[in-house]
Amino acid sequence: MSKNRVFFHNKVNIKNIVISYLLCLIPLILYGIYKNGILLYTRDLISFLSIFKIIYLLIISLLIYILVDILIFKKKEIWTLDLLFLMIIPLFMPQNISLFVYGISLFISFLISNVLERKIKFNKMAFCKLFIILVLVVINNYTYLNPAENLNIYSLNYWDLLWGRNIGGIASTNIILGIIILILFSVLNNYKKIIAICSISAFIIISLLVSGFDINSLLSSSAILGLILLNVDSISTPHSRLGMIIYGIACGILTAILTYFLNAFEGVFISVLFLSFFTPILDKIVEK
């Protein structure tokens, strides 16, 4: 093994790793219930049952994981990174997404990703998420505005935005919780914190430069949470320390550009998916 290689996938403790990651996601899920559930219900904008929409999305993800990985592909391991991936995707979904559309789109995209991964490694979370968004665009139902945001009834300051009151995924807008989760993730040996730190740093610097130092460019997107959570995929990211640094910086720069000039909510997913295809090449170049 190359001296430059600092990470390997440990199958022995994968169950503990996945459980640890899932526990760290609970604060985001609870905040999602508060922002896109309780707050909307108290204003009579949604029904009581709709308060827990993020829970329904998580249940659908779990069922699809069982159907595809365990029943169709007959994978023996239950606690896998795929399970973690499918628990993260719902956090970035629009509040108004149809449960039916989500279930069908996730099933098809996850099925396709399982077939493709036999030939090439890529970030399955980003692939499935972008596939679902593409479906929403096709059926003309693409928006991240929840009912209150659509009515423009909020008056928010920077502190509100840091705490997640901005427009975005159903449980992926709270930057402060995201930073806390990054710290918790960093304690886990299998989390590549080098990539997260490098990518977030590059994203902040480039975003401020291209936006004329507009703070909103950092707060009004899914980028920071995406750069933290998408990094749990240890398979489609470089394994060497230098490779992680290069990948992280490139990911941060590309995410900043795509987020500012293309789409504030999908830029990070496009960036991560695109760069994940080049991970094997980067590892080979670095290890020579």
DRENKOLDREN-992856 format. One record per residue (C-alpha): residue number from 0; residue in one letter; x, y, z. Coordinates in steps of 0.25 Angstrom, whole numbers. Example, Ala and Ser with C-alpha at 12.3 -4.5 7.8 and 13.67 -1.06 7.14 Angstrom:
residues 2
+-------+------+-------+-------+-------+
! kolke ! seti !     u !     v !     w !
+-------+------+-------+-------+-------+
!     0 !    A !    49 !   -18 !    31 !
!     1 !    S !    55 !    -4 !    29 !
+-------+------+-------+-------+-------+
//
This chain:
residues 288
+-------+------+-------+-------+-------+
! kolke ! seti !     u !     v !     w !
+-------+------+-------+-------+-------+
!     0 !    M !     0 !     0 !     0 !
!     1 !    S !     5 !    14 !    -4 !
!     2 !    K !    10 !    22 !     8 !
!     3 !    N !     1 !    33 !     3 !
!     4 !    R !   -11 !    25 !     5 !
!     5 !    V !   -18 !    28 !    18 !
!     6 !    F !   -31 !    22 !    17 !
!     7 !    F !   -37 !     8 !    15 !
!     8 !    H !   -51 !     3 !    16 !
!     9 !    N !   -53 !    -5 !    28 !
!    10 !    K !   -64 !   -16 !    27 !
!    11 !    V !   -63 !   -20 !    41 !
!    12 !    N !   -68 !    -8 !    47 !
!    13 !    I !   -77 !    -3 !    36 !
!    14 !    K !   -89 !    -5 !    44 !
!    15 !    N !   -84 !     4 !    55 !
!    16 !    I !   -80 !    15 !    45 !
!    17 !    V !   -93 !    15 !    38 !
!    18 !    I !  -101 !    16 !    52 !
!    19 !    S !   -91 !    27 !    56 !
!    20 !    Y !   -94 !    35 !    44 !
!    21 !    L !  -109 !    33 !    45 !
!    22 !    L !  -109 !    38 !    59 !
!    23 !    C !  -102 !    50 !    55 !
!    24 !    L !  -113 !    53 !    45 !
!    25 !    I !  -124 !    54 !    56 !
!    26 !    P !  -122 !    69 !    59 !
!    27 !    L !  -124 !    72 !    44 !
!    28 !    I !  -137 !    63 !    43 !
!    29 !    L !  -143 !    70 !    56 !
!    30 !    Y !  -140 !    84 !    50 !
!    31 !    G !  -147 !    80 !    37 !
!    32 !    I !  -159 !    76 !    45 !
!    33 !    Y !  -159 !    89 !    52 !
!    34 !    K !  -156 !    98 !    40 !
!    35 !    N !  -164 !    91 !    29 !
!    36 !    G !  -174 !    85 !    38 !
!    37 !    I !  -178 !    91 !    51 !
!    38 !    L !  -176 !   106 !    47 !
!    39 !    L !  -185 !   103 !    35 !
!    40 !    Y !  -195 !    96 !    43 !
!    41 !    T !  -196 !   107 !    53 !
!    42 !    R !  -199 !   117 !    41 !
!    43 !    D !  -210 !   107 !    35 !
!    44 !    L !  -202 !   105 !    23 !
!    45 !    I !  -201 !    90 !    24 !
!    46 !    S !  -209 !    79 !    31 !
!    47 !    F !  -204 !    72 !    44 !
!    48 !    L !  -199 !    59 !    36 !
!    49 !    S !  -191 !    68 !    27 !
!    50 !    I !  -182 !    72 !    39 !
!    51 !    F !  -175 !    59 !    38 !
!    52 !    K !  -172 !    59 !    23 !
!    53 !    I !  -157 !    57 !    25 !
!    54 !    I !  -161 !    44 !    33 !
!    55 !    Y !  -169 !    39 !    22 !
!    56 !    L !  -158 !    42 !    12 !
!    57 !    L !  -148 !    34 !    21 !
!    58 !    I !  -158 !    22 !    22 !
!    59 !    I !  -159 !    22 !     7 !
!    60 !    S !  -144 !    22 !     5 !
!    61 !    L !  -143 !    11 !    15 !
!    62 !    L !  -153 !     2 !     8 !
!    63 !    I !  -146 !     5 !    -5 !
!    64 !    Y !  -133 !     1 !     1 !
!    65 !    I !  -139 !   -12 !     5 !
!    66 !    L !  -145 !   -15 !    -8 !
!    67 !    V !  -133 !   -11 !   -17 !
!    68 !    D !  -121 !   -15 !    -9 !
!    69 !    I !  -126 !   -27 !    -1 !
!    70 !    L !  -138 !   -33 !    -9 !
!    71 !    I !  -133 !   -30 !   -24 !
!    72 !    F !  -118 !   -30 !   -23 !
!    73 !    K !  -118 !   -40 !   -11 !
!    74 !    K !  -107 !   -32 !    -4 !
!    75 !    K !  -104 !   -40 !     9 !
!    76 !    E !  -100 !   -28 !    18 !
!    77 !    I !  -111 !   -20 !    24 !
!    78 !    W !  -103 !    -8 !    30 !
!    79 !    T !   -96 !    -2 !    17 !
!    80 !    L !   -93 !    11 !    12 !
!    81 !    D !  -104 !    10 !     3 !
!    82 !    L !  -114 !    11 !    15 !
!    83 !    L !  -107 !    23 !    19 !
!    84 !    F !  -108 !    30 !     5 !
!    85 !    L !  -123 !    27 !     5 !
!    86 !    M !  -125 !    34 !    18 !
!    87 !    I !  -117 !    46 !    14 !
!    88 !    I !  -124 !    49 !     1 !
!    89 !    P !  -138 !    52 !     7 !
!    90 !    L !  -131 !    64 !    15 !
!    91 !    F !  -129 !    71 !     2 !
!    92 !    M !  -143 !    69 !    -4 !
!    93 !    P !  -152 !    81 !    -7 !
!    94 !    Q !  -163 !    82 !     4 !
!    95 !    N !  -174 !    81 !    -6 !
!    96 !    I !  -169 !    68 !   -13 !
!    97 !    S !  -180 !    57 !   -16 !
!    98 !    L !  -177 !    45 !    -8 !
!    99 !    F !  -181 !    36 !   -20 !
!   100 !    V !  -172 !    44 !   -29 !
!   101 !    Y !  -161 !    43 !   -19 !
!   102 !    G !  -162 !    28 !   -17 !
!   103 !    I !  -163 !    25 !   -32 !
!   104 !    S !  -151 !    34 !   -36 !
!   105 !    L !  -143 !    29 !   -24 !
!   106 !    F !  -146 !    14 !   -28 !
!   107 !    I !  -142 !    16 !   -42 !
!   108 !    S !  -129 !    24 !   -40 !
!   109 !    F !  -124 !    15 !   -28 !
!   110 !    L !  -127 !     3 !   -37 !
!   111 !    I !  -119 !     9 !   -49 !
!   112 !    S !  -108 !    14 !   -39 !
!   113 !    N !  -106 !    -1 !   -34 !
!   114 !    V !  -105 !    -6 !   -48 !
!   115 !    L !   -95 !     5 !   -52 !
!   116 !    E !   -86 !     4 !   -40 !
!   117 !    R !   -82 !   -10 !   -45 !
!   118 !    K !   -74 !    -3 !   -56 !
!   119 !    I !   -71 !    10 !   -50 !
!   120 !    K !   -70 !    17 !   -37 !
!   121 !    F !   -78 !    30 !   -35 !
!   122 !    N !   -85 !    37 !   -24 !
!   123 !    K !   -99 !    30 !   -23 !
!   124 !    M !  -105 !    41 !   -14 !
!   125 !    A !  -102 !    52 !   -24 !
!   126 !    F !  -107 !    43 !   -36 !
!   127 !    C !  -120 !    39 !   -29 !
!   128 !    K !  -123 !    53 !   -24 !
!   129 !    L !  -121 !    60 !   -38 !
!   130 !    F !  -129 !    49 !   -44 !
!   131 !    I !  -141 !    52 !   -35 !
!   132 !    I !  -139 !    67 !   -38 !
!   133 !    L !  -139 !    65 !   -53 !
!   134 !    V !  -152 !    57 !   -51 !
!   135 !    L !  -158 !    69 !   -44 !
!   136 !    V !  -153 !    79 !   -55 !
!   137 !    V !  -160 !    70 !   -66 !
!   138 !    I !  -173 !    70 !   -58 !
!   139 !    N !  -172 !    85 !   -56 !
!   140 !    N !  -172 !    83 !   -41 !
!   141 !    Y !  -158 !    89 !   -37 !
!   142 !    T !  -157 !    98 !   -26 !
!   143 !    Y !  -151 !    99 !   -12 !
!   144 !    L !  -161 !   109 !    -7 !
!   145 !    N !  -169 !   104 !     5 !
!   146 !    P !  -184 !   110 !     6 !
!   147 !    A !  -179 !   121 !    15 !
!   148 !    E !  -167 !   125 !     7 !
!   149 !    N !  -176 !   125 !    -6 !
!   150 !    L !  -185 !   135 !     1 !
!   151 !    N !  -172 !   143 !     5 !
!   152 !    I !  -177 !   145 !    19 !
!   153 !    Y !  -164 !   144 !    26 !
!   154 !    S !  -154 !   156 !    30 !
!   155 !    L !  -141 !   149 !    32 !
!   156 !    N !  -127 !   154 !    37 !
!   157 !    Y !  -113 !   147 !    35 !
!   158 !    W !  -115 !   140 !    48 !
!   159 !    D !  -128 !   134 !    44 !
!   160 !    L !  -121 !   129 !    31 !
!   161 !    L !  -110 !   123 !    39 !
!   162 !    W !  -120 !   115 !    47 !
!   163 !    G !  -127 !   110 !    34 !
!   164 !    R !  -139 !   119 !    32 !
!   165 !    N !  -134 !   121 !    17 !
!   166 !    I !  -140 !   114 !     5 !
!   167 !    G !  -135 !   100 !     2 !
!   168 !    G !  -137 !    85 !     5 !
!   169 !    I !  -147 !    80 !    15 !
!   170 !    A !  -136 !    78 !    25 !
!   171 !    S !  -123 !    83 !    19 !
!   172 !    T !  -123 !    98 !    22 !
!   173 !    N !  -117 !    99 !    36 !
!   174 !    I !  -103 !   103 !    34 !
!   175 !    I !  -100 !   104 !    49 !
!   176 !    L !  -105 !    89 !    51 !
!   177 !    G !   -97 !    86 !    39 !
!   178 !    I !   -84 !    91 !    45 !
!   179 !    I !   -87 !    83 !    58 !
!   180 !    I !   -89 !    71 !    50 !
!   181 !    L !   -76 !    73 !    43 !
!   182 !    I !   -69 !    73 !    56 !
!   183 !    L !   -76 !    60 !    60 !
!   184 !    F !   -73 !    54 !    47 !
!   185 !    S !   -58 !    57 !    49 !
!   186 !    V !   -57 !    49 !    61 !
!   187 !    L !   -61 !    37 !    53 !
!   188 !    N !   -48 !    30 !    47 !
!   189 !    N !   -55 !    27 !    33 !
!   190 !    Y !   -59 !    42 !    30 !
!   191 !    K !   -50 !    49 !    21 !
!   192 !    K !   -50 !    62 !    28 !
!   193 !    I !   -39 !    67 !    19 !
!   194 !    I !   -48 !    67 !     7 !
!   195 !    A !   -59 !    74 !    15 !
!   196 !    I !   -50 !    85 !    21 !
!   197 !    C !   -43 !    88 !     8 !
!   198 !    S !   -56 !    88 !     0 !
!   199 !    I !   -63 !    97 !     9 !
!   200 !    S !   -51 !   107 !    10 !
!   201 !    A !   -50 !   107 !    -5 !
!   202 !    F !   -65 !   109 !    -6 !
!   203 !    I !   -65 !   121 !     3 !
!   204 !    I !   -53 !   128 !    -3 !
!   205 !    I !   -58 !   126 !   -18 !
!   206 !    S !   -72 !   130 !   -14 !
!   207 !    L !   -69 !   143 !    -7 !
!   208 !    L !   -60 !   146 !   -19 !
!   209 !    V !   -70 !   144 !   -30 !
!   210 !    S !   -81 !   150 !   -22 !
!   211 !    G !   -74 !   163 !   -18 !
!   212 !    F !   -73 !   158 !    -4 !
!   213 !    D !   -88 !   156 !    -3 !
!   214 !    I !   -91 !   148 !    10 !
!   215 !    N !  -104 !   143 !     4 !
!   216 !    S !   -96 !   135 !    -6 !
!   217 !    L !   -91 !   126 !     6 !
!   218 !    L !  -105 !   125 !    13 !
!   219 !    S !  -115 !   124 !     2 !
!   220 !    S !  -111 !   110 !    -4 !
!   221 !    S !  -109 !    95 !    -1 !
!   222 !    A !   -95 !    96 !    -3 !
!   223 !    I !   -89 !    96 !    11 !
!   224 !    L !   -98 !    85 !    16 !
!   225 !    G !   -96 !    77 !     3 !
!   226 !    L !   -80 !    78 !     4 !
!   227 !    I !   -82 !    72 !    18 !
!   228 !    L !   -92 !    61 !    16 !
!   229 !    L !   -88 !    56 !     2 !
!   230 !    N !   -74 !    54 !     7 !
!   231 !    V !   -78 !    42 !    15 !
!   232 !    D !   -77 !    34 !     2 !
!   233 !    S !   -63 !    28 !     5 !
!   234 !    I !   -64 !    20 !    -8 !
!   235 !    S !   -65 !    30 !   -19 !
!   236 !    T !   -54 !    40 !   -12 !
!   237 !    P !   -39 !    39 !   -13 !
!   238 !    H !   -32 !    30 !    -3 !
!   239 !    S !   -19 !    38 !    -2 !
!   240 !    R !   -16 !    50 !     6 !
!   241 !    L !   -11 !    58 !    -5 !
!   242 !    G !   -23 !    53 !   -14 !
!   243 !    M !   -33 !    57 !    -3 !
!   244 !    I !   -27 !    71 !    -3 !
!   245 !    I !   -27 !    73 !   -18 !
!   246 !    Y !   -41 !    67 !   -19 !
!   247 !    G !   -46 !    76 !    -8 !
!   248 !    I !   -41 !    89 !   -14 !
!   249 !    A !   -46 !    85 !   -27 !
!   250 !    C !   -60 !    82 !   -22 !
!   251 !    G !   -61 !    95 !   -14 !
!   252 !    I !   -57 !   103 !   -26 !
!   253 !    L !   -66 !    96 !   -36 !
!   254 !    T !   -78 !    96 !   -26 !
!   255 !    A !   -76 !   111 !   -23 !
!   256 !    I !   -76 !   114 !   -38 !
!   257 !    L !   -88 !   105 !   -41 !
!   258 !    T !   -96 !   110 !   -29 !
!   259 !    Y !   -94 !   125 !   -33 !
!   260 !    F !   -96 !   124 !   -48 !
!   261 !    L !  -104 !   112 !   -50 !
!   262 !    N !  -113 !   107 !   -38 !
!   263 !    A !  -112 !   110 !   -23 !
!   264 !    F !  -118 !    97 !   -19 !
!   265 !    E !  -112 !    87 !   -29 !
!   266 !    G !   -98 !    92 !   -32 !
!   267 !    V !   -92 !    84 !   -21 !
!   268 !    F !   -98 !    71 !   -26 !
!   269 !    I !   -94 !    74 !   -40 !
!   270 !    S !   -80 !    77 !   -35 !
!   271 !    V !   -79 !    64 !   -26 !
!   272 !    L !   -84 !    55 !   -37 !
!   273 !    F !   -75 !    60 !   -48 !
!   274 !    L !   -62 !    60 !   -39 !
!   275 !    S !   -66 !    46 !   -34 !
!   276 !    F !   -64 !    40 !   -48 !
!   277 !    F !   -49 !    45 !   -48 !
!   278 !    T !   -46 !    39 !   -34 !
!   279 !    P !   -39 !    27 !   -39 !
!   280 !    I !   -30 !    35 !   -49 !
!   281 !    L !   -26 !    45 !   -38 !
!   282 !    D !   -22 !    33 !   -28 !
!   283 !    K !   -14 !    27 !   -39 !
!   284 !    I !    -7 !    40 !   -42 !
!   285 !    V !    -4 !    44 !   -28 !
!   286 !    E !     1 !    30 !   -24 !
!   287 !    K !    11 !    29 !   -35 !
+-------+------+-------+-------+-------+
//
